[in-house]
Amino acid sequence: MAKLRRWGLYFKEKYGEENRKAIMKDFVDFHNDSQWDEMIISGKCMLGGKVYERNGFHDGDVVTTSNVEKIERINRGTSHGVACDLMCATTASGSKYYFYSDDLEPYMYIMMDDIKNRGGIKPDKEYYLPIEFWGIGLL
């Protein structure tokens, strides 16, 4: 069972800024409303982070997946008053990745906060990317 830590959603430039905005708006609603059991991804995005327990990878390798088709809330939980739901993402290739809702890459938190509290995200290329994802065609 592949697990991700310090995860985030990532978007290829070729699918455009509107794709990123639409998915992120839906994702913020899903992430913040624990009543939703699943989110079908309306466009193209990948999941990335540090992978553990995945054949062919060393624990802690930084990876990006194929396009994510849906994210499911498997189990609801809290830690110190903060939601830490167990999630499962299913990719176009059929792989499943498990992760906790509160174990996001810090840049993902910033992008989600910009959507929720500032009305949108900055269009600057690579603004919301950790340095290991710079220069590979992601927004």
Secondary structure, DSSP 8 states (H G I E B T S, - for coil): -EEEEEEEEE-BGGGHHHHHHHHHHHHHHHHH-TT--EEE-SS--EEEEEEES-TTS-TTEEEEEEEEEEEEEEE--EETTEE--EEEEEETTS-EEEEETT-B-HHHHHHHHHHHHHSS----TTTTS-GGGTTSSB-
